[in-house]
Amino acid sequence: MKTGYRRACRVILSVLKRGCVCVCVKESWVIFQVSEMSIANLGEVFHSMSINIFLSHNLQLLQSSLSSRSAASVKKILCEAPMESVVQVSGTVISRPPGQENPKMPTGEIEIKVKTAKLLNSCKKLPFEIKDFMKKTEALRLQYRYLDLRSVQMQYNLRLRSQMVMKMREYLCNLHGFVDVETPTLFKRTPGGAKEFVIPSREPGKFYSLPQSPQQFKQLLMVGGLDRYFQVARCYRDEGSRPDRQPEFTQIDIEMSFVDQTGIQSLIEGLLQYSWPSDKDPVVVPFPSMPFAEALASYGTDKPDTRFGMKIVDISDMFRNTKVGFLQDALSKPQGTVKAICIHKGAKYLKRKDIESIRKFATDHFNEEVLPIFLKTNENWNSPVAKFIMEEQGLGLVELLETQEEDVVLLTAGEHKRACSLMGKLRLECADLLEARGVVLRDPALFSFLWVVDFPLFLPKEENPQELESAHHPFTAPHPSDIHLLYTEPHKVRSQHYDLVLNGNEIGGGSIRIHNSELQHYVLATVLKEDVKLLSHLLQALDYGAPPHGGIALGLDRLMCLVTGAPSIRDVIAFPKSFRGHDLMSNAPDSIPPEELKPYHIQVSWPTDAETEKSSSNHPCRSES
């Protein structure tokens, strides 16, 4: 028997020896039971006329055949069973007739000779065909999620997710001595950070909160001597309607004692390298690292996509003595700068309406002016100001930005951070436009990891810039070189925080923690002006010999979305919520009768029509899809 044939037989035997297995008849789920399965009878060859039916299990297709001598009742059951019906079948595994082998299938050298069949459960008419190429609205997919899960792509996504998590457990627990610890879901309100879901208790006026992360618990585990903690943690954040987020999500949560930033980064690089799918290009370590200030200055964001160039360039010095009014005005203000990006062959691929769209985006979202400058091709598209700049500094622009004939330069002026953020958005917008015209900038098969480090420890509050808030969370330790600034100029202090970025998406974040109770109290009470009573348990624990510690959390949903190439994180979660946070399958959240609320000492205060209208205007209604 050929080696490939034996291998294919083993695949089927490993699946079917157990007896009853879920498979698929004519794309329909069935229970398949195989008898007389031995290597000897696998060598049988069946030559008579047959009807071919495909069975599947775990994404593996297996052809079965009905001969002209098969019982009429068997043919009737299998040929008349509606799509997705459940059938029990018995038969013999045989080799396919010569010339009918399919090398593209793992089971392409064998088939099932069906003897008996029994209809276990008929399927009614489906709301949509379960085929990956059939277009379905996301709302319909979520409403019938149990059917959508049968698709090849969803099966692949969820099975790959399971495999990667299993490899991560193996790496952390078996190879590096981590302890898998479950932390509570019912907790108390935490100061700062994202909004939390509130859970009523039977004690009047007292509520639980669902944790937005196990942050405090994992630090307490370090105090408790479990110096290497790991958990596949469920987390909850009440962030409202955000297309790229879920109200409940999963993260790979890690904490270690006696570790520094380099130790955490090395562990995560090894973890991803070990658990990475074998069908993808291998992960190359170590990952490159970039300070936050450089990421903002060169890419306009703290999560840069480094798969393509088009970096932001500061050209302020070139225009110190310019006569262009809006440039003079910007440079005369504190932190005023002039920024530019060069769109390679932009004149060839971008249309006039694209340029107008870019300028409108800058005005609508940043209230800033963006000036497009065409070098040689389409020079007549240049505005009078752009023509003047070309006359004044054209040669300098060409040399500094290394431009070519068909390139387009986008120029803006303003406060450094704001100008960088605008150009960072335009950089991605231009990449989308160029790729829509067929230019390949971001290779989907390339996985570009990057550590972003040296974040600020505090940021000004939007509602009151004179006050500070944590850039990440209040337990992050200050950078050792900046500790003296904490008591005099806290806004200048860098943190020991680090983010892991993949293809322009943040997939993880962590930090070295404050392990000194007095320092933690100072940050909470004096700098952030938080109520320290809410964290008295943590402050007390730090007083009992807390070791230096640090950790990280990887967003499993986001990571799997990027690995599988899924368009949304909802495609890598078995039962996700819709854009508006609803479960369209069960209609959750749902109302509760008043009598069931009484034990919790709460009642619903229904909004007035005016309040409802105001809420709708602040949060415009969007479709669930």
Helices and strands as residue ranges (DSSP letters): H 3-16, E 21-25, E 28-32, G 41-43, E 50-57, E 60-67, H 72-80, E 86-95, E 110-121, H 138-143, H 145-148, H 152-169, I 170-175, H 176-176, E 179-180, E 198-200, E 207-209, H 215-223, E 228-236, E 248-257, H 261-275, E 289-291, H 292-299, E 313-314, G 316-319, H 325-331, E 336-343, H 346-349, H 352-366, E 370-374, G 379-381, H 384-401, E 408-415, H 416-436, E 449-453, E 458-460, E 468-470, G 480-487, G 490-492, E 497-502, E 505-512, H 517-522, I 523-527, G 532-535, H 536-542, E 549-555, H 556-564, G 569-572, H 594-597, G 598-600, H 609-618
